[in-house]
């Protein structure tokens, strides 16, 4: 009954009772606060910095060419037979023996001893020394072959190589050629000087080496004053050796071992290169073979030598480029 009455009253208009519904609204006000926060921001800033630039070290290039040895080596020792050489003959025999011992075992070589007398060289009958022959064999060959009196080693080589019958039997046109001139006087070939000889021999062999065991200029000689400086210095032989990048040994030296060993080293593949200067460090060294970078090497600081762990091939051009102090 009360519920019904309440409902009726709630529906009356302004003329009757009015029921007003009041909604309570809760208002929340937030205060605004400002907080300082440190933030790292990357900003490009131009700053002047003083940098110390190291000294510019000079650049050096050492270039060598591997020999061509696959076809073997023909060796001619061309020895002055004149009387003034009597005291030198024991060293000649020793030098030949030293070379035979130093020659590479993996290359087939043939070695002949002939005189600087072109007539004797043309007519001599001899077969070359071969690997396995002894020092006694070398001594016997020298005793048999070094004869005559002429002192023209250049023309003796020409006549021997072009006209000696035995030479035709064993000389190989495709082999490397090493000529060792031994004389205490300059070459006296008739109308055939160093320039003519070089032109002639280059047409007959692709690879030529030359060594001169001779009297040197008085300023460099180990026995100055004991020879005629105008006639006995081996200029022609040295010109040939120098042209082919060969070795020159003072005939007055008591020991030819170093020179003979150096001449023998020409006849084997290069396994190491001693540098002309001391590099700044091994980081300043580059090695090139035929223009391409070669990485198979090490550097020995104590001996200042570049050592190849893989040997560059025959006829390749090796260049060692480095900055030096």
C-alpha positions, 0 to 999 in steps of 0.5 A: 500500500505504501509502495503504491502511494509513493509511486503515485506521488512521484508522478505528480506534476508541478501542481503536486509534489515533486521528486528531485533526484540529485547526483553527486559528482566527485571532482578530482583536481590534479596539481601540475608539477615540473621536474628537471630531468638531465637528458644526454643529447648528441650534438655535432661540435667542431673542435680543433684537435692537434694531431702529431703526424709521424715522419715520412720514411723513404721508400725502397724497392729491391727487385730480383729475378728468379733464374731459369734452371729447369733445363740445367746449367752449362759452366765454363771456367776460362783460365789464363795459361800464361806463366804469370798464373803459376802461383794462382793455379792451386786456387783455380783448382780449389775454386772449381772444387768449391763450385762443384760442392756448392752447386744445387743438387736438384739442377743438372750441371756440366762443367768444363775448364778451358784456356784463354788461348783460343787455338788450344780451346778450339782443338782440345778434346775433353768431356765436362765434369758432371755431378758426382765427379771428384776434386781429383777429376777437376784437378786432372781436367785443369792439368789436361786442358789449360795450355797455350799462351794467349790471353784472350778469354772472350774469343776463346769462349767464342771459338770453343762454343762454335767450333770445338767438336766435343763441345757440340756433343754436350753443350745445351742451347736451352740451358743456362750458361755460367762463364768464370773468367780467371786471369791476372791480365786484361783480355787481349782478344783480337778485334773482340771486346766486351761489347761485341762478346755480350752481343754475341753470347746473348744471341746464343743463350737466353740465360747467361751469368758471368764471374770475373776473377781478375786484378781489380783497380789499384784503389780496390786491389788486395795487391796494389803495386804488384801489377801493371795498372794500365795493362793487367786490370781485368776491365773487359772481363769485369765489364762482361760480369757487370753486364750480366749482374755477376760476381767480381773476385780479386785474384789477389785474394787469398781465399776465393771461397766467398766469391765462388759461393756467391757465383754458385748462388746465382744458379739456384732459386732465391730463397731469401733476400737480405735487405739493403736498408733496415725497415721501419718495421715488418709492418712496413714491408710488402712483397710482390711476385710478378706484380701480385702480393706474395704473403708466403714470407717471414722477416728475420729482424736480427739478420735483416732478411726476408725469408720465403716460406714458399719459393717464388717460381722460376723466371718470376720478378720478386720485389720487396718494397719497404719504408726504411729508417 
